[in-house]
Each structure stands twice: as structure tokens, then as C-alpha cells.
Amino acid sequence: MKGFLMDMMSAMMPFMKPLVWTALAAFIIGLVLAFAGGTSTRALARFARRVVLAIGIFFVVAQLMGLWLGAQPSINFGDPRKFEFILVPFWQLGLAALAGAFVMRLATRNRA
């Protein structure tokens, strides 16, 4: 079972960095829509908040699963061709996404 989960985690690693950029884009779009006002934009802002929240929960759970498997899951934001390694653990990315979802919640709640 652990072998299957480790293979699955290895197969998912190339898709983790685009998932981070997706959460960032959803966060920015959600904040813009939250401050734009209007009924339809509020609904889209709530959807963007749910996307950011789901990605944040996913990264926190992926960190826990990685630790259970004996790995230290992280994403390299450096340039490996230049031997730059800026490793960011999954839990930090998840916590940032969860904090962003909370900020989006505050932004959409106070709008009339």
C-alpha cells in the first residue's frame, strides 16, 4: 500500500506547481470580484474562494500523507539548471492558501 501511495505521489509532483499558480490566480480574481460588487460577481468570488480553500486543504493533507510515507514533500521554486533550490514545504503552501481563503471570506462578507 505504501509503495502504491509513493508512486502516486511521485506521479503527481509535476502538477503541484501549476496547482499553486491556479490557487494564486483564483485568489487574485476572487478579490477583484469581491471588491467589484454585484450579485453575480459575489457568486463568482465565493466560487474562487472555494477553489482556494480546496487547494489549501489538499496541500495540507498531501503534506501529512507525505510525512506518513517518510518523505518531505516540497516544491522547488528555484531554477534547477542553475542549481538554485528554493524548497517550500506543502504545509506552507496550504497554510498560505487557507489564509488567502480567509481573507477572501472577509472581503466578500463585508460587501453589500
Helices and strands as residue ranges (DSSP letters): H 2-12, G 13-15, H 16-36, H 39-69, E 74-76, G 80-82, E 87-89, H 90-109
